[in-house]
Amino acid sequence: MRITLEEDVPIIKFEVDLFGLPDTTSEGHEVTVNFHATDIDNDGIFYTDSNGLEMQERKLNYRPTWNLTLTENENISANYFPVNTAIAVRDKESGLAMTVMNDRS
């Protein structure tokens, strides 16, 4: 991973390279990149793009059209959302925000 700090603007650029998955006997792999914004209190609300057209409000462990019931093993995978161009979180009080933009889906 390479990290670049842009001068005079609050931007951090991460380049993440994946050179294959470990050879294991188990089936199925999920590869994720996890960013943590410890200073942002977003109350479980975040935004993802919808096919690059507009940002959609999402809520952790919630579906607007049905009652979501999670088992212990589904907590992470139940909160996977497609991200074509960006995902964002915003602090509900201060307005501080973090947006992660990707160069491919």
MOGIPE-V312910 format. One line per field, one symbol per residue. ss: DSSP state (a for helix, b for strand, c for the rest). phi: phi as a letter, one per 20 degrees, with the letter a starting at -180 (. if undefined). burial: b if it has 9 or more other C-alpha atoms within 8 Angstrom, else e. A space follows every 10 residues. Layout:
ss->???
phi->???
burial->???
This chain:
ss->cbbbbccccc cbbbbccccc cccccccccc cccccccccc ccccbbbbbc ccccbbbbbc cccccccccc caaaccaaac cccccbbbbb ccccccbbbb bcccc
phi->.ddceffmcf cddddddddo dfecefencc dcdddcdfed ddlmdbccfd lmebedfccg lbcfdbeedd egeegfffde cfcecacbcc ffeengcccd ddebf
burial->eeeeebeeee eeeeeeeeee eeeeeeeeee eeeeeeeeeb bbeebbbbbb eeeebeebbe beeeeeeeeb eeeebeeeee eebbbbbbbb beeeeebeee eeeee
